[in-house]
Amino acid sequence: MLFYIAFALANTAGLTPILSILAVNAVETEAKMNSVERIKEYDYLEQEAPEIIKENRPPKNWPEKGEIVFKDAGLRYRKDGDLVLKKLNMTIEGEEKVGIVGRTGAGKST
């Protein structure tokens, strides 16, 4: 009986590196499958509009003056989502400096 216990303990010492290598391979395989999943997801994204639409080109003398006007502007993050910015009315005159402030995560970048 003692022989079997010694044999089991001797082989258990060699089992640890094998399990370690097995865990590393499992993690690498999962990461590679994740990249395949991303590529598949990107393949089915809705196409964006072309960079230049000739019918929507501005006139040659545009802009005549610098001004940005928002009239009842709204913003949503997804097509089917609710509006997160509603009825924004604002005029920014030419050469005027504007700063956007807010706490972290408030959506300033948007």
Residue pairs with C-beta under 8 A, 6 or more apart in sequence:
65 94
66 93
66 94
66 95
67 91
67 92
67 93
67 94
68 90
68 91
68 92
69 90
69 91
69 92
70 88
70 89
70 90
70 91
71 89
72 87
72 88
72 89
73 85
73 87
73 88
73 89
73 90
74 83
74 85
74 86
74 87
74 88
75 83
75 84
75 85
75 88
75 110
76 82
76 83
76 84
77 84
77 110
84 107
92 98
100 108
101 108
102 108
